[in-house]
Structure formats: C-alpha cells, structure tokens
C-alpha cells in the first residue's frame, strides 16, 4: 500500500538545508499556543523571533487581512493605493518621525537604510563619492543578504559567500568609546541594535545609546537603530531606544509590523535623510502593497493604545522573576528586558540545541542561539498562567539534562 510522505519527509527531501528545525510540524496556531500534526499542543515561547508579538491569528489582525483580501491585494507602486499613505502617516506619528519608506523584509529595511546613509553622506555631509563608511557592532545580526553578512562577525554567516561589500567597520558592541575612535571624515552612520537578539538577547551597558547619540551629534553622522526584533512592544516600550530617551535618525522596523500574517518592514526617519531618495532610486514591487499596509495599520492602531507595551512590561516582571529563581547548576546567566530573555546554560549541560529538544518534549517551544544560549520571546498575548507553566517546563527540562 502506497503511503503519502509526511510534510517533514517532503521538507527533508526537497527543501534546501539552510535551517535545522525542531522535529515539530505545526499545523495550527491560536494566541500563544500551536498544534502539531500529531495533535499535540505547545506553548510558543519564540514568537517567530518577535514576528508574532501579537500571537497566532490575532482576531483584529486576521479581520483586517480578510477585509483587505476582499478588496485589493497588490498594485505595485506604479499606482497609488488607499492604504499606503495612511499607513505611512500613522507609523510616522507612532514613532515620532517625519517620513516612512515601506519594504517587505527586515533585511530589505537594513539595505534601504545603508543606501540612504550613503547618499546622505555624499549629498549632505560632503563625503567624497564612493568613500562612505558605516560603523557596525560585533555580534550583530541585521539580515542575510551578501552586503549584510559581509559585516557580520559570525563565521557561519560569512563562510563561502564572499567577496563582500566594502565600507563597513566593526567595533565591540557596547563600547561607545570604540565607536568614537573609529569615526572619521568618511563616516556616514553608526548602525546598531539596541539589544542584540540573535546573539542571545545581549544587553548593552546603561547609557550606551545615549553616548552614541551624543557622539553622532558631535561628529554629524547618523545614528541608525535596528529595532526589527526589539521594537513594537517587545521590551515594554514602542521602541527599545525610548527606554534610554534616545531618538535615532533612522529606525528600522519589521517582523511584528506584519502581525504574523504578511512580511512588512519600514525605514522610519528624518526628512533630511529619507529625502535623499528620488523616483527610480529605490523600490520594491511588493513594498507598500495594500494588503500588507492594511494589516500593519491595525498593528499600529493596537500599539497606539499603549496596552501591548504595558502588558509586555508587566509580563516581563513575571519572566524575570521565574528565570532569576532558576538553579545556578542549570543557568550561568540570565538577561531580561521586557518580555524577552536570553538564558546561558551552565557548564556541564548539553548544548542549547539538545535543551530545545528536551523542552519541546515537555510542551514548550524555544530556539537556541549559537549553541549555548536559549532565547525566549513569548507572544505579548500570553496569559500569566501559561507563561509560568511554560517556564516551569523549561526549568524541569534543564534539570533533567543534568
């Protein structure tokens, strides 16, 4: 009797091996919970790396998508649509900026910002043509295009993909003095994550962003903050940089902006910077499409109330409380900000990848960072009871690995 291969088997056979997923095939999701093809349910503690800040199939976001699907999905930017302009206005107001350039993925937002900074450097700062440089931080994760991995310090991201685009200088993350020392007449911008998510939720020293703001102001270079993972409520604030009272020149957003339904990213910034673009100098067929903008408008409307941000801050207290109580024989270090945490496993425990499998066996889904760290980003809609239960499963799974 012939049998139909499982989705997992088909993926193993036909998909390129650029990911190593846990052996869980998800077929449905609701809020903070997902259901696998064998009927088992799990608490999602990853939120698609913060793309699902509002959980799976949030009713308001699904309704916005359905309503727009019945009207119009794509025009390209060759024509106007009735969602793009309102979305730009509403997002600019939420972030407190002048202009918005809409793209699709986070990597596209970063690439867009790089182009904006370079053109600004030539047209406004007076850097000689083709000499602009951008200062980045070691341990960064800004995407996986060839330009972006060229200034990564992760060997796995770079190996076999060169030659890389010049014009980037890397300094230690959290070291504002190193940034200041690297600035010269060619510097266009400093590009930094307020919190390094993919690196394991690495928090910089207090005052780091404020120092960078002053350094950039003094040197007249741009400060660009990548809030693709940290933004839109994750840290208990609309933007993580707001926690230090910092206003960047460009803010990069994505992931949660699409509500877990469609890819949407945006560069939000000052008129002086985004004003360097002219017709034909940049674009995207799908960037600013009406379906994406309709969903993202509802995301902005939800954030405008402040309720998701408050909830992330309140649940973040629970997260920190539960994790700080873990046995020192299980965890070497815990870093929390809002509803976001990195857990470094104690020496002697198996790899974080092995731990993720054990945690999944107890009904919670997490993912590792670089083999030694668990990163947690529960949906903001998760209940306190479900959060405590899931963190208990993490603790008990780690205890079982001792």
C-alpha positions in Angstrom: 0.0 0.0 0.0 1.4 3.4 -1.0 1.7 6.0 1.7 1.8 9.7 1.2 5.1 11.2 2.6 4.7 13.4 5.6 5.3 17.1 5.3 8.5 16.6 7.3 9.7 14.0 4.9 9.0 16.1 1.9 10.9 19.0 3.5 13.9 16.8 4.2 13.8 15.6 0.6 13.0 18.8 -1.3 13.9 21.8 0.8 17.4 23.3 0.8 19.1 22.6 4.2 19.5 26.2 5.3 17.6 25.6 8.6 17.7 22.9 11.2 14.2 23.0 12.7 13.0 21.1 15.7 11.1 17.9 14.8 7.7 19.6 15.3 5.4 20.2 12.3 2.9 22.9 13.2 -0.4 22.9 11.5 -2.5 25.4 13.6 -2.0 28.3 16.0 -4.1 30.4 18.3 -2.7 33.1 20.6 0.3 31.7 22.4 -0.5 28.0 21.5 0.3 26.0 18.4 -0.9 22.5 17.4 1.3 19.9 15.7 0.3 17.4 13.0 0.1 14.7 15.7 -2.4 16.7 17.6 0.0 17.7 20.4 -0.2 21.3 21.6 2.7 23.5 22.6 3.3 27.0 24.1 5.2 29.1 21.6 8.0 30.9 23.5 9.7 32.1 20.3 7.0 34.1 18.5 8.9 33.7 15.2 11.7 35.7 16.5 9.3 38.5 17.6 7.3 38.5 14.3 4.4 37.1 16.3 4.4 39.7 19.1 0.6 39.6 19.0 0.3 35.8 18.9 -1.0 33.5 16.2 -4.1 34.7 14.3 -4.9 37.7 16.4 -8.6 38.4 15.7 -8.1 42.1 14.9 -5.3 41.4 12.5 -7.0 38.5 10.8 -10.1 40.6 10.3 -8.0 43.4 8.8 -6.4 41.0 6.4 -9.7 39.4 5.4 -11.3 42.8 4.8 -8.4 43.9 2.5 -8.3 40.5 0.7 -11.8 41.1 -0.4 -10.9 44.5 -1.9 -7.4 44.7 -3.3 -4.0 43.0 -2.6 -1.4 44.5 -4.9 -0.9 47.4 -7.3 2.8 47.9 -7.2 4.0 51.4 -6.5 3.4 52.3 -10.2 0.0 53.4 -8.8 -1.3 54.7 -5.5 -3.4 52.6 -3.2 -5.6 53.8 -0.4 -3.7 52.0 2.4 -0.1 53.1 1.8 -0.4 56.8 2.6 -2.4 56.4 5.8 0.0 53.7 7.0 3.0 55.9 6.5 1.3 58.7 8.3 0.2 56.5 11.2 3.6 54.8 11.6 5.5 58.1 11.4 3.3 59.5 14.2 3.7 56.4 16.4 7.5 56.6 16.1 7.7 60.4 16.1 9.5 60.7 12.8 9.0 62.6 9.5 9.0 60.0 6.7 8.5 56.3 6.0 9.8 54.0 3.3 8.0 50.7 3.2 9.6 47.4 2.2 8.9 43.8 2.9 11.6 42.0 5.0 13.9 43.2 7.8 17.0 42.7 5.6 15.4 45.0 2.9 14.9 47.6 5.6 18.6 47.4 6.5 19.7 47.5 2.9 17.5 50.6 2.4 19.0 52.3 5.4 22.5 51.6 4.1 21.6 53.2 0.8 20.0 56.2 2.5 23.0 56.8 4.7 25.5 56.6 1.9 23.6 59.0 -0.3 23.1 61.4 2.6 26.8 61.2 3.3 27.6 62.3 -0.3 24.8 64.9 -0.7 24.6 66.4 2.8 27.8 65.6 4.7 30.1 66.0 1.8 31.9 62.7 1.9 33.8 62.1 -1.4 31.9 59.8 -3.8 32.2 56.1 -3.1 34.2 56.6 0.2 31.3 56.5 2.7 31.8 54.1 5.7 29.3 52.8 8.3 30.3 51.6 11.8 28.7 48.4 13.0 28.9 46.3 16.1 30.5 42.9 16.5 27.9 40.2 17.2 25.3 42.0 15.1 22.5 40.3 13.2 20.9 42.6 10.6 19.9 40.0 8.0 21.4 37.6 5.4 22.0 39.5 2.2 25.5 39.4 0.9 26.1 43.0 1.9 24.8 42.5 5.4 26.7 39.2 6.1 29.8 41.0 4.9 29.8 43.0 8.1 28.8 40.1 10.3 31.3 38.6 12.8 29.6 35.2 12.6 31.8 32.8 10.6 28.7 30.6 9.8 27.1 33.7 8.2 30.1 34.5 6.0 31.8 31.3 5.0 31.6 30.7 1.3 29.7 33.9 0.4 32.5 36.4 -0.3 33.7 38.7 -1.7 31.9 41.2 0.4 30.9 44.8 0.0 33.5 47.3 1.5 32.7 50.3 3.5 31.9 48.8 7.0 34.0 49.0 10.2 33.2 46.7 13.1 33.8 47.6 16.8 32.9 45.8 20.0 29.2 46.0 21.0 28.5 48.2 24.0 31.8 50.2 23.6 30.9 53.7 22.8 34.5 54.9 23.0 35.4 52.4 20.3 32.8 54.0 18.0 34.1 57.5 18.7 37.6 56.4 17.9 36.5 54.9 14.6 34.7 58.0 13.3 36.5 60.0 10.6 35.7 62.2 7.6 34.3 59.2 5.7 31.8 58.1 8.3 28.1 58.2 7.3 26.4 56.4 10.1 26.6 54.1 13.1 24.3 51.1 12.8 23.4 49.3 15.9 20.8 47.0 17.6 19.6 48.4 20.9 19.6 44.8 22.1 21.4 42.1 20.1 18.6 39.5 19.8 20.0 36.8 17.6 23.3 36.9 19.6 21.4 35.8 22.7 19.5 38.9 23.9 22.7 40.8 24.7 22.0 44.0 26.7 24.5 46.9 26.3 25.7 48.9 29.3 23.4 51.5 30.7 23.7 54.8 28.8 25.3 53.2 25.7 22.6 54.5 23.3 22.7 58.0 24.9 26.5 58.0 24.4 26.1 57.0 20.8 23.6 59.8 20.2 26.0 62.4 21.6 28.9 61.0 19.6 26.9 61.0 16.4 25.7 64.5 17.0 29.2 65.9 17.7 30.6 64.3 14.6 27.5 65.0 12.5 26.9 61.4 11.5 23.7 59.4 11.5 22.5 57.1 14.3 20.6 54.1 12.9 18.9 51.7 15.2 17.7 48.3 14.1 14.5 47.7 16.1 13.3 44.8 13.8 13.3 42.4 16.8 13.3 44.8 19.7 10.6 47.2 18.5 6.8 47.3 18.6 6.2 46.4 22.2 8.7 43.6 22.8 10.7 45.5 25.5 7.7 47.1 27.2 8.1 50.2 25.1 7.2 51.0 21.5 10.9 51.2 20.7 13.7 49.9 22.9 15.7 53.1 22.3 13.0 55.0 24.0 14.0 53.3 27.3 17.1 55.5 27.2 15.3 58.5 25.9 17.1 58.3 22.5 15.7 59.4 19.2 17.6 58.0 16.2 17.9 59.4 12.7 16.6 56.2 11.2 14.6 53.5 12.9 14.3 50.1 11.2 11.2 48.0 11.8 9.8 44.7 10.5 8.8 41.3 11.9 5.9 42.3 14.2 4.9 45.1 11.9 3.2 42.4 9.7 1.2 41.0 12.5 2.5 37.5 11.8 0.4 37.5 8.6 2.4 39.2 5.9 6.0 40.5 5.6 6.2 44.2 6.2 9.2 46.3 7.0 9.9 50.0 7.1 12.6 52.6 7.5 11.2 55.5 9.5 13.3 58.6 9.7 14.0 62.3 9.4 13.1 64.2 6.3 16.7 65.2 5.8 17.8 61.5 5.5 14.9 59.8 3.7 14.5 62.9 1.5 17.6 61.9 -0.5 15.6 59.2 -2.4 14.3 60.3 -5.7 11.9 58.4 -8.1 13.7 55.4 -9.5 16.5 55.3 -6.9 14.9 52.6 -4.8 11.8 50.5 -4.7 10.1 47.1 -4.4 7.2 45.6 -6.3 5.6 44.4 -3.1 6.8 47.1 -0.8 3.8 49.2 0.4 1.2 46.8 -1.1 -2.3 47.4 0.2 -2.7 44.0 2.0 0.5 44.5 4.0 -0.3 48.1 4.8 -3.9 47.2 5.9 -2.5 44.7 8.4 0.3 46.9 9.6 -2.2 49.8 10.1 -4.0 47.6 12.6 -0.7 46.7 14.3 -0.1 50.5 14.7 -3.6 51.1 15.9 -3.1 48.4 18.6 0.2 49.9 19.7 -1.2 53.4 19.8 -3.3 52.4 22.8 -0.1 51.5 24.8 -1.8 48.3 26.0 0.6 45.8 24.4 3.6 47.8 25.7 2.2 47.8 29.2 1.4 44.1 29.0 4.9 43.2 27.8 6.4 45.2 30.7 4.1 43.5 33.3 4.7 40.0 31.9 8.4 40.8 31.7 8.4 41.1 35.5 7.0 37.6 35.7 9.6 36.3 33.2 12.5 37.8 35.1 11.1 36.5 38.4 10.8 32.9 37.1 14.1 32.9 35.4 16.0 34.5 38.3 14.8 31.7 40.5 16.4 29.0 38.4 19.2 26.9 40.0 22.7 28.0 39.3 23.6 24.5 38.2 21.2 25.0 35.3 21.9 28.5 34.1 25.1 30.6 34.1 23.4 33.9 33.3 20.0 35.3 32.5 19.3 38.6 30.7 15.8 40.0 30.5 14.3 43.2 29.1 10.5 43.3 28.8 9.1 40.1 27.5 12.5 38.9 26.1 15.2 36.8 27.6 18.5 35.1 26.9 19.5 32.2 29.1 23.1 31.0 29.1 23.3 27.3 30.1 25.5 26.3 32.9 28.8 24.5 32.1 28.3 20.8 32.1 24.9 20.8 30.5 24.4 19.6 26.9 24.2 22.1 24.1 21.3 24.6 23.9 20.1 22.7 20.8 19.7 19.5 22.9 17.9 21.5 25.5 15.5 22.8 22.9 14.5 19.2 22.1 14.0 18.4 25.7 11.9 21.5 26.3 9.8 20.6 23.3 9.2 17.2 24.8 7.6 18.9 27.7 5.3 21.1 25.6 7.1 24.4 25.1 8.9 25.7 22.0 12.2 27.7 22.2 15.2 28.0 20.0 18.9 28.2 20.7 21.4 30.9 19.9 24.9 29.8 19.0 24.8 26.6 20.8 25.0 27.9 24.4 22.0 30.2 24.9 18.2 29.8 24.9 16.3 32.8 23.7 12.8 33.4 24.8 10.3 35.9 23.2 6.8 34.8 24.3 3.8 36.4 22.5 2.6 39.5 24.3 -0.9 38.0 24.4 0.3 35.0 26.5 -1.5 34.7 29.9 0.4 34.9 33.1 -0.6 31.3 33.9 0.6 29.9 30.6 3.8 31.8 30.9 4.5 30.4 34.3 3.6 26.9 33.2 5.8 27.1 30.1 8.8 28.5 32.1 8.3 25.6 34.6 8.7 23.2 31.7 11.9 24.9 30.6 13.3 24.6 34.2 12.2 20.9 34.5 13.7 20.0 31.1 17.0 21.6 32.0 17.0 19.8 35.4 16.5 16.5 33.5 19.7 17.2 31.5 22.0 17.5 34.5 
